[in-house]
Amino acid sequence: MDSNSLALPDARDGLRYAIRAISLENISSLAKNGLGDPNIIPLWFGEGDRPAPAFIGEAMMRAVRAGEVFYTHQNGIPQLRAALSDYQTALGLRAIGPERITVTASGMNAMAMTVQMIAQAGDNIIVVDPVWPNLGGAAKVVGAQVRSVRMDLAADGWTLDLDKLTSAIDDRTRAVFFASPGNPTGAMIPMENQIAMLTLCRARGVWLIADEVYNRLVFGMDHGPTILDHADEEDRLVVMNSFSKSWAMTGWRLGWMVHPPSLGPTAAMMTQYQTSGVATFIQHAGVAAIREGEPFVASMRAYCEQGMAIVCEALEGYGRVRLGARPKAGMYAFFTVDGMRDSRAACLDILNRSRVGLAPGSFFGPGSDGFLRLCTCRSPDVLREAMTRLEEVLR
Ligand SMILES: Cc1ncc(COP(=O)(O)O)c(C=O)c1O
């Protein structure tokens, strides 16, 4: 082999090795198989069929007309940071000052920014899964290793083995990531476990990254518990959140994170080199969502709960499906099918035979290939039709 051929792998496409090693396979690439086909019921993505309420769009239009169209504050406009700070208090949670809040261009952007602030090539990040894979993806982008600590499925739901988590941490561990309520499990990690994770992270000098994107979609509750209520201001804790789910704003790309006050300037610097700030008029829409959106959030919670009941009732009647305890939060059913080994192949087969789009368990972490995920945030009529079609292939 001459020196030219040794140089070839990079010369060919010029990409970093870490980037090349990341699989292009995700829900979007799977969903390409059915895009544009009106007969497909798409239950693969984590979003519903309701748009954001009109008052949010009107607030955005007002902001555009008022000339809110220029470069803006890196941590977010003061009005939105103040609204988010008030929101914490209005929910009866511990006060969080605006200096601890950075507005981001989505929950995903908050994840990418957080990972870039704390990890580099050769480090590792522990991911409690099954979970939405994108924090892991953001870690791989910087060349960090993703270490899976899988929850176990017991009769009463998913449980986390703290010993397993403790032994996964080593000198190169930079963070532990979990989502509660979870996607795809809908599981809520008990607060005593979350506090134990925080204590462990404190002792090891590791960051704790908590994803509370579904925390307003806890059935029968106004909101789930938050680790912020048990943490000190300067704990190495980042809690990320998003307008996507509870306010039905997936396409608006708006989120926020709560971080130690001392991280604010670094988060501003990171924003500068990523998006240079979230569009001002979108942030004004966020102010309206926070200040006037509570009735809508309550209706989203009821919508998801109703959808969950329809889906679970149907799944429980299919002989080959194992669902376990019904999820108490979120917008997903996550279940196994007897005899199924390859969840991606199963999704394609189900798509072809029933025209219903599901997401493969394999996307949510190692050990979940026997599972399928179905989004329950759809109108009752659509879900009933989907479940009738699925009965043909899953019974
Ligand atoms: C657990 C979890 N966190 C974060 C997100 C990101 O939301 P977004 O980037 O739309 O704000 C999602 C989206 O599905 C999610 O399921």
Ligand as a Chemical Component Dictionary entry (heavy atoms), coordinates in Angstrom:
data_LIG
# 
_chem_comp.id                   LIG 
_chem_comp.type                 NON-POLYMER 
_chem_comp.pdbx_formal_charge   0 
_chem_comp.three_letter_code    LIG 
# 
loop_
_chem_comp_atom.comp_id 
_chem_comp_atom.atom_id 
_chem_comp_atom.alt_atom_id 
_chem_comp_atom.type_symbol 
_chem_comp_atom.charge 
_chem_comp_atom.model_Cartn_x 
_chem_comp_atom.model_Cartn_y 
_chem_comp_atom.model_Cartn_z 
_chem_comp_atom.pdbx_ordinal 
LIG C1 C1 C 0 -36.808 12.759 24.994 1  
LIG C2 C2 C 0 -36.728 13.847 23.963 2  
LIG N1 N1 N 0 -35.917 14.878 24.193 3  
LIG C3 C3 C 0 -35.789 15.873 23.313 4  
LIG C4 C4 C 0 -36.485 15.869 22.139 5  
LIG C5 C5 C 0 -36.208 16.992 21.184 6  
LIG O1 O1 O 0 -37.241 17.839 20.906 7  
LIG P1 P1 P 0 -37.023 19.064 19.938 8  
LIG O2 O2 O 0 -35.673 18.986 19.357 9  
LIG O3 O3 O 0 -38.102 18.973 18.911 10 
LIG O4 O4 O 0 -37.177 20.267 20.811 11 
LIG C6 C6 C 0 -37.322 14.805 21.839 12 
LIG C7 C7 C 0 -38.028 14.727 20.546 13 
LIG O5 O5 O 0 -38.607 13.741 20.173 14 
LIG C8 C8 C 0 -37.457 13.773 22.787 15 
LIG O6 O6 O 0 -38.255 12.728 22.570 16 
# 
loop_
_chem_comp_bond.comp_id 
_chem_comp_bond.atom_id_1 
_chem_comp_bond.atom_id_2 
_chem_comp_bond.value_order 
_chem_comp_bond.pdbx_ordinal 
LIG C1 C2 SING 1  
LIG C2 N1 SING 2  
LIG C2 C8 DOUB 3  
LIG N1 C3 DOUB 4  
LIG C3 C4 SING 5  
LIG C4 C5 SING 6  
LIG C4 C6 DOUB 7  
LIG C5 O1 SING 8  
LIG O1 P1 SING 9  
LIG P1 O2 DOUB 10 
LIG P1 O3 SING 11 
LIG P1 O4 SING 12 
LIG C6 C7 SING 13 
LIG C6 C8 SING 14 
LIG C7 O5 DOUB 15 
LIG C8 O6 SING 16 
# 
